[in-house]
Amino acid sequence: MATPQPSAVESHIKPQLSISAEDYMKDRVVYKINLYAKKSAQQKFWYQLTSVLGIICAASVPVLINLGVGVTVPTLLSLVVTILVSLEKVFHFREHWRNYDAIAAFLRSEQLQFQTVSGVYKEKAGKPEEAFRLFVRRIEEGIKEERNDTIEMRTRETE
């Protein structure tokens, strides 16, 4: 019988007490950068799709009324606009897109600064263990902050 493959989430979790900088970079940082980039692209797609459809439908309503098309089509298009605007208010596509893009950029920046021993890591040159602990702390704080922002966004009352 074939061994079941771990899910994407499980594949980066290691049951060991310590982790090397290389494993942390690959299993946590690169994994999260790719995940956030994918989520950002998805949210951007939904934001742009709902926005463009909403604009087209909203702009079409007065034109159709002036052309004397009747009330059914303009009414349905107005309903579509209302639904699209409501979906954006509920799912916050724009905010999620920007949030995921920002955390991916932050993680990439931290990764590059750590790898090149620059930025906040410059003062840790010659002290790789201290630099790694600082790197992990900054990465985990960034991920935690993004998660808190996401929870806040999802539970916020619609304005």
N, C-alpha and C positions, 0 to 999 in steps of 0.2 A: 504494500500500500504506500502511496506517495505521501511524503511529508507535506502538511499544509504550509503554504507560503504565508509569511507574516504580512499583515496589512502595512500600508505606508507609514502609519503612525507607529506601529510596533517595531518596524524595521530599524529605527534609529535609537531604540531604547536598549541599553546594555545592562546586564545584571552584575556589574562589577562595582567594586568599591571606589576605584580610582579610574581616571580616564586620561589618556595622553592628549596633548594639545592637538595632535593630528586627528585623533578620533573625535574629539570635541568639535574641531573645525568641520570635519566631514559630516558627522552624525547629528550635529545640532545647528551649527551656523549655516553651512551650505544648504542643508535640508530646509531650514527656516527661510533662507533667502529665496530659494526656489518656490516654496509653498506660498510665501507672501507675494512674490511676483505673479504667480498663477492666480491667486485670489484677487490681486489688484487688476489684472487683465479682465477677469470675469466681471468684476464690479464695474469697471470702466465700460465694458460692452453693454451691460444692462442699463447703466446710466445714460449712455449715448443713445441707445435704442429707444428707451422710454421718452427721452427728451426730444429726439427728432420726430418720433411718431406724434407726440403731443403738440409740437409746433406745427407740423403739417396738418393735423386734424383741426387744431384751433384756427389756423389761417384759412382753412377750407370752409368753415361754417358760414361766415358772412358772405363769402363769394357765392356759395350755393344758394343762400337765401336770396341774394340779389338776382341770381339767375332764375329764380322762381322754381326751384327743383321740388318744392314741397317741404313739409316739415319733418318727415321721417328720417331722411339721410342726415340733415344738419343736427337733428336731435340725437341720433345715434353717435355721430362724431363728437358731439358735446359730452355725451356719456363716456366715450372712450377717453377723451381728454381728462375728465374727472377721475376716471379709474387710473390712468397713468400718473397723474399728479399724486393721487393717494398712495399708489405703490411706492413712489419715491419717498413719500413721507414715512411710510411704514418700514421700508427696507433700507433707506439711507444709502442708496447705491453710490452717490457722489462722495459722501463722507467716508464710506468703507474703501472706495477706490483710493482716495487721497491718503487715508490712514495706512493701508497696506503698502502703498507705494513708498510712503515715508519710512516705515519700519524696515522695508527691504533696503532702501538707500542707506539708512543708519547702520544696518548690519554689514552691508558691503563696505562702508567707510571704516567701521571698526575693524573688520577683517583686514583691509589693506593697511591700516595704521599699525595693527599688531604685527602683520607679516613684514612690514618694512621698518619696524621699530621707530615709528614717528608719532607725532601728536603726543597724547598723554603717555604713550609707551616709551617715548624717547628717554625719559628720566629713569626707566627700568632697564636700559641697555646694560648688558652684562649680568642681569638678574632675571633669567628666563622664567623661573618659577613664580616670581613676584609679578612679572608682566602677564603671565598666563592667568594668575588669580584675578588680577585687575580686569583682564579681558573677559573672563567668565562673568565676573560681577557686573560689568557694564552691559554685556550681551543679555544676561538674565534680567537685569533691571529694565532694559529696553523692551524685551519681550513681555515682561509683566505689565509695563506701562501701556503697551499696545493692547494687551488683553483687557486691562481695566477700561481703556477707552472704548473698546468694542462692546463690552458689557454695558457700559454707560449709554452708548448709542442705541443699543438694542432694547434697553429698558426705559429709555427716556419717553416721557409723554409726548405725543405729537403736538406740535404747536399749532 
